[in-house]
């Protein structure tokens, strides 16, 4: 008290709060008033932010931390009393009648949706210096993930509106959750590209704050090693998105304008929008309050497993069990092989791809109760088995997919499984780590992420009837991948399978060494035989059919070593680039 400068009333309250929560060490080193007063005020500014950005304030944070740290010290298993079993959900097959009708139902619902992208993570595993949403989704067009996401949302908006009789002015809202690590670069990317065609008023940026680090088992807050007037902070995880949406007031606004669905997605899944229409169709037709998207999962793959948990007291829930928890949970409950593949060659637990579709009404009711607080966990690294000290400070974390944990048993929680080739190709691992992934498991790298786009597009065109050549196998950055023809299209051209089928005729063929860029909504492909590179640009009003035999030297693929610093980082991490030798570009 002696060493505090003259404080404003709210600062006095914050000081009292910290003292009553056992945080007097934060002030112990403070010199007498008059010395470092500005720094002391900055300290209170930071405490004020930490207090207001956490549901229930700093006191709750510290109390929750004390409890979770005590549980961790006691070795308490968060799944105590629960046994896992394989849940049943909707399993979709791309292109069959059910899939096609769900896609149509999803497009119809899309005008009542709002999209939320969680993009506050720095991507330490990828080791890329920039923000991940600025990475090219594929390098044939070079369009970044964010552009693809925005174009996909706009395509859904347009297609959904077309189904309404009369005028439809709906603008699908798009929220991006950023953090201090990603905010400035995300805003810059949007502003310098005119929001990729979206109206700026449709886009809302919500920045998540980091949370205070914890120095010991008593949840004493850690001071920044470089600044004794600053509390050290670290990210709290993607679960923050619920509290931010709640406090932003956006949900109220959406509900009052007739929105029904909130769709959450992650930063680097270039295939995701192949899955959105049908998954939204499942939510609408099944009346799911919560629908998580899943793909068949390889054992030990770094994606969570969707699991049915049954408690000894009879409670059940279908929830994601995170990849580092699934193996110990299975071993502790009578499955001696732990996280292992079954006879299908996959884990019996579907892999969570963290794409959630929540029905807005029940979601808001739940948030009224929780204010968006999500069940948290702590993962301290102890110095030894006495678990009395940490190697470095820790913090509480939370995950957005844990939202259903607090729901009543009456809530309709489901999931939808789709083929991974269609729906999931994240870019998360750096080249070295990707090359070490066990053979047969997905790499989740920039290399595999791009090749997956070509594979999916080729398979979709094949399903539509076109003759698409088989891939060749090649190795880039130590990863063996299938190289399919490099086919890409804008979302407005092929939003759902029905659109693609209507535009591609079975008398068309594309050779393996070809690249085909379809850049226009009304382009059709009939009688095309492509062996080389073809780029077709057509304005909306131009109804243009691509036809005939087109042959040129095309674009060859050149290997690039990930250590070759003469190449740009976004090229190095994928291990290849295109040599644009010859191409035909048609403009209509
Ligand atoms: N993110 C934030 O916005 N803020 C944060 O504080 C942290 C992350 P990762 P993770 O589908 O592939 C998740 O790091 O957490 C954003 C699921 O938990 O890429 O290891 C970040 O920008 C897991 O169950 O993934 O694993 C990114 O967009 C599994 O489904 C997103 O959160 C896996 O993703 C995910 O962050 C998957």
Boltz pocket constraint, residues with backbone or C-beta under 6 A from the ligand:
constraints:
  - pocket:
      binder: B
      contacts: [[A, 118], [A, 119], [A, 120], [A, 121], [A, 122], [A, 177], [A, 179], [A, 235], [A, 236], [A, 237], [A, 238], [A, 265], [A, 266], [A, 267], [A, 268], [A, 302], [A, 303], [A, 304], [A, 305], [A, 320], [A, 322], [A, 323], [A, 352], [A, 353], [A, 354], [A, 399], [A, 401], [A, 426], [A, 428]]
      max_distance: 6.0
